[in-house]
Amino acid sequence: MFQSLTEKLGAALRKFRNKGRLTEADVREGMREVKLALLEADVNFKVVKDFVKNVTERAVGETVMESLLPAQQIVKIVHEELIALMGSDSPRLEISSRPPTVVMMVGLQGAGKTTHAAKIAGMYKKKGKNPLLVACDVYRPAAIKQLQVVGESLHIPVFEMGTDISPVKIAKEGISYATKNGYDLVFIDTAGRLQIDEVLMQELKDIQNAVSPTEILLVIDAMTGQEAVNVAKSFNDLLDITGVVLTKLDGDARGGAALSVRYVTGKPIKFIGTGEKMDMIELFHPDRMASHILGMGDVLSLIEKAEEAVDQKKAAELEKKLREATFTLDDFLDQMHQIKKMGNIEQLLSMIPGMNAGALKDVSMDESRMAQTEAIILSMTEKERIQPDIINGSRRRRIAKGSGTTVEDVNRLLKQFEQMKKMMKQMSGASRHRGGMFGGMKLPF
């Protein structure tokens, strides 16, 4: 996520660190590189212009210029201005005082509207809400079926009336059904088009007028960059949206949409989609995203993922094993399973300040590799799992034969084990600093 932008901004800001004292000329020269990095990230030109102007004005002030650590002061200013750009607070879904809360999902085809209606519903179901999905896309082939499939995967019911009824009537009937049956959160999945047109917008306006939604969330594809911002502006001008859902953020190396959309529309980004799985949806935190963009990590999000996925009793046992240097291949396999529950390994590594994301570049967390890893470990004797140093050439051949793999696969696993052990020891040590980086939270390692 935003890898290209992070690298370019990092390179621009590092130039400040090479100087003990900064002149105004130094600042302006450095900010020209920051400006170029943002433009290459497909950030809206007016957004870039105002951002650079604000940072420069603050950076050439007496406090920074006279500081003993001016470079750190400039990074701090850039961090604060990034937060201001994306929104100083972390928006939540507005919940109506009179249920049901009605959320109208809008956007163009292909942005992920149907999937993310279900994802957000699933997120709030975990928070104790009782959501209902309403199928109002009567034009796209299999749209209703798609909503039913994603709804079923999250055990969320779908209200539908087929494709021969007007979307306005379906929306009204869906809300009536929710009221009668105790559903307190309704997500209306509306139709999209390949492009904005008068027919689409009139239908959305009709639904809006008929049901008076609590929220109108615009779903846009982050990977389309500046085009996503143009789409957001058009929808906002016509519907007065209440927030944005940015999808496919895991594949967005540039970050143009995330940095531009709030500035251009005045409406907050409320949710971000970070992967294809149905639990890969997060609330958008501008401060955490700013830290992520500047390579400062995102410890709070990492902790939240850990709290959701990790058995704390096992975590305490493993922390003790790491301290006593008794971490085994059985523990390794167990931790692979727990980490997999937390999400993509590269995303997790990117949340750790100072962590080299290449540390586990050879570790694949896909299902086939997990199955292969398990087969190799289970083909070892108990002593080999506890003392992998004893696994010589003949033992490796035996293990490979028993697991249906190759000696190279066994060698790769043993190398990964050593890499994982080093990383876990590093993270476990950091987690023990009470009130420090991890605030005393025991990470799952």
Secondary structure by P-SEA (a helix, b strand, c coil): caaaaaaaaaaaaaaaaacccccaaaaaaaaaaaaaaaaaacccaaaaaaaaaaaaaaaacccccccccaaaaaaaaaaaaaaaaaccccccccccccccbbbbbbbccccaaaaaaaaaaaaaaaaccbbbbbbccccccaaaaaaaaaaaaacbbbbbccccccaaaaaaaaaaaaaaccccbbbbbccccccccaaaaaaaaaaaaaccccbbbbbbccccaaaaaaaaaaaaacccccbbbbccccccccccccccccccccccccbbbccccccccccccaaaaaaaaaccccaaaaaaaaaaccaaaaaaaaaaaaaaccccaaaaaaaaaaaaaaccaaaaaaacccccccccccccccaaaaaaaaaaaaacccccccccccccaaaaaaaaaaacccaaaaaaaaaaaaaaaaaaaaaaaaaaccccccccccccc
